[in-house]
Amino acid sequence: MEEYIYKIASDRKEQRKIGFIVLGLLIFSLMMIPTRIVLAKMLPGKSANTFSIYVDTATNSTINQTKEVVECVLDNLKQEKEILNIEMFLAQGAPLDYAGLVKGSSFKSLKSQAEIVVNLTDKHGRDEASYMMIHRIRPIIQQKCESVYKGATVKFIEMPSGPPTFATIVVNLFGKDNLLLRETSKVVYDALKETEGLVDIDVLQDDVYTRFEVLPNVEKIIGSDLSVEQVSNILYMAFKGSVVAIKNSGLQQDQIPIFVSLTDETRILEHPSKEELELKLSRLKLINMAGIMVPMKEVVDIVPTVADPTIFKKNMRNMVSVTAECDLVSQVYPLMDAREKMIEKLSRDFNITRLTGMSTYMFDLELVHKETKEKVLVRWDGEMKVSLDTFRDLGGAFISALVLMFLLMVVYYKSFALSGIVLVGSFLSIIGVIIGHFITDIIALILTDVHFYLTATSLIGFISLMGISARSSLLLIDFTRSLIESGIEKNRAIAISTSTRAKPILLTAVAIILGSLLLATDPIFGGLGIALIFGSIASTLVSLFYIPVLMSRAKAICPECIDGKGINIEHMDVSAIAPETHHDS
């Protein structure tokens, strides 16, 4: 090995060849990310022993209609052998869990809402991961059950593998005009719906529907010899129910109320309309003071009105949210596609300004309506925002580590060139990190048909490698300088130091690789393990074959050398080579 390194250090053609190889590998590996050969994601999916299903029907739905949709979902789930038990919660959310704390489960209280909790067999004894099961059954259940009633949505909620977020992709629309926000949210919904890889798309706002107010007509009531109180009480008892009497029991201390109301078949409108409501009221009759039966329809007025939807606010601004989940894909790439589709659709009615820059909100849009000049802010949130924040912070940590390492080396060596060599050796380990993820992705697709992503833990592994790579470069530089100071020719000193330090460098790399094998199989920290394994391999090869090339070209490693080869005796302390001798005059 010594002779080969000496040949590299002495031959400019070999140095250029190695330089071109390293540069080519660096460009090739870096281009894998923008070309989507290696995919990036915050964290990969995690197999769990449970997941939830949120069922939402139209805002004016009855609890029986919601129950029908839920029962449709249950009928399909019962066919799965890996499901241990299922819990159903009508008009409420399940008891709070890790996912429900941030996904609004505790706020479910409407008749149009329900939650289903599915418990699976232990993940270690299952061949199919929970996220693969959801990927398989989601389209089947949604196709069958969302068509039971118009406006019904079925969403699958998995346990988050990383920081809990409201949804994978959240688009928040801010503005003053609620009607404009509602119309804009429909355009955003359509754009997300057309984007490949996005599922469970939902607009978080109440539906606008027609409601009927039954108002007592005082003149007609008095003319019919009835009282307003009598009419109001009967209406309330018929449709809402009320206590009409009490019952005492020796088995209970409190009195038992007797609750009376019409049956569900009688009071519920199958097809809500003014005519159907009038028909029901005509069948409900009251006895006046003269003993005459008076139909309820004759003493009330039916007024159609539009239901007032709930107004959501955030930071004192009106807001409408559109959510979506990713189906076995990274949220980064669907977001890019969806953003362009949104811009294309929204440009028909709005003047659009892209909010770009290195800030957290670099993907946001500012809309100005062409006619009304009303402004709408489109702001991305959810796991996408967490991903942007994480990769931004890790990128800042990486740059800070490089700068601090460079300044420390400058103080130690008092040379920018030698400090740059250490810095280059540390950075080039990224070649192994990215190519390692590419190789692992191919293997993962063959074995599991699921991509292996470059994740936040992968970047943590890369940052950790910088210190190990710097250590190898420092060993070579310090040992080479000590050999040169002892009188050995520069290129020979580089060859000797590289061949001598190869064994401890290799042993360090082997120790890291063996220690990272267990991490590589973990669903969350697999990226960290792969980064350490392949990054260590790349770092070792760079230290043994490319760092010697850089050292041979750096004059700072031997300022006293003549043309980078021999040593200038005039500037050299001869006593460092041979002991002082005395001669008689």
FENRATA-V191416 format. One record per residue. N is the residue number from 0. PHI is phi in whole degrees, -180 to 180 (999 if undefined). OMEGA is omega as a letter, one per 30 degrees, with the letter a starting at -180 (999 if undefined). D_CENTER is the distance of its C-alpha to the mean C-alpha in whole Angstrom. Layout:
n/phi/omega/d_center
N/PHI/OMEGA/D_CENTER
N/PHI/OMEGA/D_CENTER
//
This chain:
n/phi/omega/d_center
0/999/a/48
1/-61/a/50
2/-67/l/52
3/-67/l/49
4/-65/l/47
5/-65/l/50
6/-64/l/51
7/-64/a/47
8/-68/a/48
9/-100/a/51
10/-102/a/51
11/-67/l/49
12/-64/l/48
13/-65/l/46
14/-64/l/44
15/-65/l/43
16/-62/l/42
17/-66/l/40
18/-62/l/39
19/-67/l/38
20/-63/a/36
21/-65/l/34
22/-62/l/33
23/-63/l/33
24/-65/l/30
25/-65/a/28
26/-65/a/28
27/-61/a/27
28/-70/a/24
29/-67/a/23
30/-75/l/23
31/-67/a/21
32/-78/l/18
33/-67/l/19
34/-85/l/21
35/65/l/18
36/-70/l/20
37/-110/a/17
38/-95/a/14
39/-107/l/11
40/-157/l/8
41/-59/l/6
42/-148/l/7
43/-74/l/9
44/-67/a/10
45/-124/l/12
46/-73/a/16
47/-129/l/17
48/-98/a/20
49/-155/l/19
50/-154/a/17
51/-120/l/18
52/-127/l/19
53/-98/l/19
54/-113/l/22
55/-129/l/23
56/-108/l/26
57/-58/a/28
58/-58/a/29
59/-94/l/32
60/-73/l/32
61/-89/a/34
62/-67/l/33
63/-68/l/35
64/-67/l/33
65/-63/l/30
66/-63/l/31
67/-62/l/32
68/-66/l/29
69/-62/a/28
70/-65/l/31
71/-62/l/30
72/-64/a/26
73/-64/a/28
74/-61/l/31
75/-77/a/28
76/-69/a/26
77/-63/a/30
78/-81/a/30
79/-85/a/28
80/-75/a/30
81/-83/l/27
82/-90/l/26
83/-81/a/28
84/-155/a/28
85/-133/l/27
86/-116/a/27
87/-118/l/27
88/-127/a/27
89/-92/l/29
90/57/l/28
91/-165/l/26
92/-97/l/23
93/-71/l/23
94/-52/a/24
95/-58/l/21
96/-128/a/19
97/-60/a/16
98/-76/a/13
99/-68/a/16
100/-62/a/16
101/-112/a/14
102/-101/l/14
103/77/a/17
104/-64/a/19
105/-72/a/22
106/-90/a/23
107/-73/a/24
108/-150/a/27
109/-93/l/28
110/-67/a/30
111/-90/a/28
112/-122/l/25
113/-158/l/25
114/-137/l/22
115/-121/l/23
116/-106/a/22
117/-111/l/22
118/-107/a/23
119/-106/l/24
120/-67/a/26
121/-60/a/25
122/-65/a/22
123/-75/l/25
124/-103/a/27
125/-104/l/25
126/-81/a/25
127/-105/l/22
128/-69/a/19
129/-62/a/17
130/-71/l/14
131/-73/l/17
132/-64/l/19
133/-63/l/17
134/-59/a/17
135/-80/a/20
136/-90/a/22
137/-57/a/19
138/-63/a/21
139/-67/a/24
140/-68/a/24
141/-64/l/23
142/-66/a/25
143/-81/a/28
144/-96/l/27
145/-72/l/26
146/-90/l/29
147/-63/l/31
148/-136/l/31
149/-65/l/30
150/92/l/27
151/-78/l/25
152/-130/l/21
153/-124/a/20
154/-119/a/16
155/-101/a/15
156/-113/l/13
157/-97/l/12
158/-68/a/12
159/-68/l/9
160/-85/a/9
161/-133/l/8
162/-59/a/8
163/-68/l/9
164/-133/a/8
165/-62/l/10
166/-163/l/8
167/-62/l/5
168/-123/l/7
169/-128/l/10
170/-112/l/13
171/-97/l/16
172/-108/a/19
173/-115/l/22
174/-178/a/25
175/-93/a/29
176/-88/a/30
177/-65/l/28
178/-66/l/30
179/-66/l/28
180/-62/a/25
181/-63/a/25
182/-68/l/27
183/-67/l/24
184/-63/l/21
185/-66/l/23
186/-67/l/23
187/-63/l/19
188/-60/l/19
189/-63/l/21
190/-65/l/19
191/-68/a/16
192/-65/a/18
193/-85/a/20
194/-89/a/16
195/-68/l/16
196/98/a/13
197/-100/l/12
198/-135/l/14
199/52/a/14
200/-80/a/15
201/-150/l/17
202/-101/a/18
203/-88/l/19
204/-159/a/22
205/-71/l/26
206/-76/l/28
207/-91/a/31
208/-139/a/34
209/-88/l/38
210/-120/a/39
211/-119/l/43
212/-97/l/45
213/-99/a/48
214/-111/l/50
215/-63/l/54
216/-94/a/56
217/-61/a/59
218/-64/l/62
219/-68/a/61
220/-65/l/61
221/-66/l/64
222/-67/l/66
223/-92/l/65
224/62/l/66
225/-118/l/63
226/-114/l/61
227/-62/a/58
228/-62/l/57
229/-62/a/58
230/-64/a/56
231/-64/a/53
232/-64/a/53
233/-68/l/53
234/-61/a/50
235/-66/a/48
236/-66/a/50
237/-70/a/49
238/-100/l/46
239/-105/a/44
240/96/l/47
241/-154/l/49
242/-82/a/51
243/-109/a/54
244/-164/l/56
245/-132/a/56
246/-131/l/57
247/-95/a/58
248/-139/l/58
249/-75/a/59
250/-91/a/56
251/-140/a/54
252/-71/a/55
253/-83/l/53
254/-74/a/54
255/-96/l/52
256/-74/l/51
257/-103/a/52
258/-103/a/49
259/-125/l/50
260/-160/l/48
261/-72/l/49
262/-69/a/47
263/-61/a/44
264/-63/a/45
265/-84/a/48
266/-94/a/45
267/-87/l/42
268/-88/l/42
269/-68/l/41
270/-127/a/41
271/-53/l/41
272/-159/a/44
273/-65/a/47
274/-65/a/49
275/-67/l/48
276/-66/l/48
277/-62/l/51
278/-64/l/52
279/-68/a/51
280/-69/l/52
281/-69/l/56
282/-84/l/56
283/-95/a/55
284/-119/a/59
285/-118/l/60
286/-101/l/64
287/-88/a/66
288/-64/a/69
289/-91/l/71
290/81/a/69
291/-94/l/68
292/-81/a/65
293/-115/l/62
294/-62/a/59
295/-61/a/56
296/-61/a/55
297/-78/a/59
298/-116/l/58
299/-130/l/54
300/-115/l/52
301/-102/a/49
302/-116/l/47
303/-71/l/44
304/-136/l/41
305/-98/a/37
306/-64/l/35
307/-83/l/33
308/-71/l/29
309/-67/l/28
310/-101/l/27
311/-97/a/23
312/-130/l/23
313/-144/a/21
314/55/l/23
315/66/l/26
316/-125/l/25
317/-63/a/25
318/-144/l/21
319/-129/a/20
320/-111/l/16
321/-121/a/15
322/-115/l/12
323/-156/l/11
324/-116/l/9
325/-103/a/9
326/-102/l/12
327/59/l/11
328/-132/l/10
329/-72/a/8
330/-76/a/6
331/-68/a/9
332/-77/l/12
333/-59/l/12
334/-64/l/11
335/-61/a/14
336/-67/a/16
337/-65/a/15
338/-63/l/16
339/-68/l/19
340/-66/l/20
341/-62/l/20
342/-62/l/22
343/-63/a/25
344/-74/a/25
345/-75/a/25
346/-67/l/27
347/-69/a/30
348/-116/a/30
349/-128/l/29
350/-89/a/29
351/-111/l/26
352/-119/l/25
353/-83/l/22
354/-89/a/21
355/-106/a/21
356/132/a/21
357/-93/l/19
358/-77/a/18
359/-64/a/15
360/-101/a/15
361/-72/a/16
362/-101/a/15
363/-76/a/17
364/-129/l/20
365/-113/a/23
366/-109/l/25
367/-127/a/29
368/-65/a/31
369/-67/a/34
370/-98/a/36
371/-86/a/35
372/65/l/34
373/-71/a/31
374/-102/l/28
375/-134/l/24
376/-102/l/21
377/-101/a/18
378/-122/a/15
379/-84/a/12
380/-146/l/9
381/83/a/7
382/-65/l/3
383/-62/l/5
384/-65/l/8
385/-62/l/7
386/-64/l/6
387/-61/l/9
388/-62/a/11
389/-67/a/11
390/-67/l/12
391/-65/a/15
392/-68/l/16
393/-67/l/16
394/-64/l/18
395/-65/l/20
396/-65/l/21
397/-65/l/22
398/-64/l/24
399/-62/l/26
400/-64/l/26
401/-63/a/28
402/-64/a/30
403/-64/l/31
404/-64/l/32
405/-64/l/34
406/-64/l/36
407/-64/l/37
408/-68/l/38
409/-62/l/40
410/-64/a/42
411/-74/a/42
412/-92/a/44
413/57/a/45
414/-150/l/44
415/-74/a/41
416/-65/a/42
417/-65/l/41
418/-65/l/38
419/-65/l/37
420/-61/l/37
421/-61/a/35
422/-66/l/32
423/-64/l/33
424/-61/l/33
425/-72/a/30
426/-70/a/28
427/-69/l/29
428/-67/l/27
429/-65/l/24
430/-60/l/26
431/-67/a/26
432/-62/a/22
433/-73/l/21
434/-65/l/24
435/-63/l/23
436/-67/l/19
437/-64/l/21
438/-65/a/24
439/-65/l/22
440/-64/l/19
441/-63/l/23
442/-65/a/24
443/-64/l/21
444/-66/l/21
445/-69/a/25
446/-85/a/24
447/-122/a/21
448/63/l/20
449/-128/a/17
450/-68/l/15
451/-105/a/15
452/-99/l/13
453/-80/a/13
454/-113/l/11
455/-63/l/11
456/-67/l/14
457/-64/l/16
458/-66/l/16
459/-63/l/18
460/-63/l/20
461/-65/l/21
462/-64/l/22
463/-66/a/24
464/-67/a/26
465/-60/l/27
466/-66/l/29
467/-67/l/31
468/-65/l/31
469/-63/a/33
470/-62/l/35
471/-63/l/37
472/-64/l/37
473/-63/l/39
474/-59/a/41
475/-68/a/43
476/-66/a/43
477/-65/a/45
478/-67/l/47
479/-63/a/48
480/-66/l/49
481/-68/l/51
482/-68/l/53
483/-64/l/54
484/-65/l/56
485/-85/l/58
486/109/a/59
487/-85/a/57
488/-59/a/56
489/-56/a/53
490/-67/l/52
491/-68/l/53
492/-64/l/52
493/-63/a/48
494/-66/a/49
495/-65/a/50
496/-64/a/47
497/-67/a/45
498/-67/a/47
499/-72/a/47
500/-86/a/44
501/-63/a/42
502/-64/l/43
503/-64/l/41
504/-66/l/38
505/-65/l/38
506/-63/l/38
507/-63/l/35
508/-65/l/33
509/-63/l/34
510/-62/l/33
511/-65/a/30
512/-64/a/29
513/-65/l/31
514/-72/a/29
515/-96/a/25
516/-62/l/26
517/-68/l/25
518/-66/a/22
519/-64/a/21
520/-91/a/21
521/-79/a/19
522/-65/a/15
523/-96/a/13
524/-96/l/16
525/-62/l/17
526/-62/l/16
527/-63/a/18
528/-64/a/21
529/-65/l/21
530/-62/a/21
531/-69/a/24
532/-67/a/26
533/-75/l/26
534/-65/l/26
535/-66/l/29
536/-62/l/30
537/-64/l/30
538/-62/l/31
539/-65/l/34
540/-64/l/35
541/-64/a/35
542/-64/a/37
543/-86/a/39
544/-122/a/40
545/-102/l/38
546/-61/l/39
547/-58/l/43
548/-63/l/43
549/-65/l/41
550/-66/a/44
551/-68/a/47
552/-92/a/46
553/-92/l/46
554/-72/a/49
555/-67/a/48
556/-75/l/48
557/-152/a/51
558/-63/a/53
559/-86/a/57
560/-72/l/56
561/-97/a/58
562/57/l/56
563/75/a/53
564/-122/a/56
565/-76/a/59
566/-110/l/59
567/-75/a/62
568/-65/a/64
569/-64/a/65
570/-104/a/62
571/-115/l/62
572/-81/a/63
573/-64/a/65
574/-63/l/66
575/-75/a/62
576/-99/a/63
577/-136/l/67
578/-68/a/69
579/-69/l/71
580/-115/a/75
581/-119/l/78
582/-123/l/81
583/-73/l/85
584/-77/999/86
//
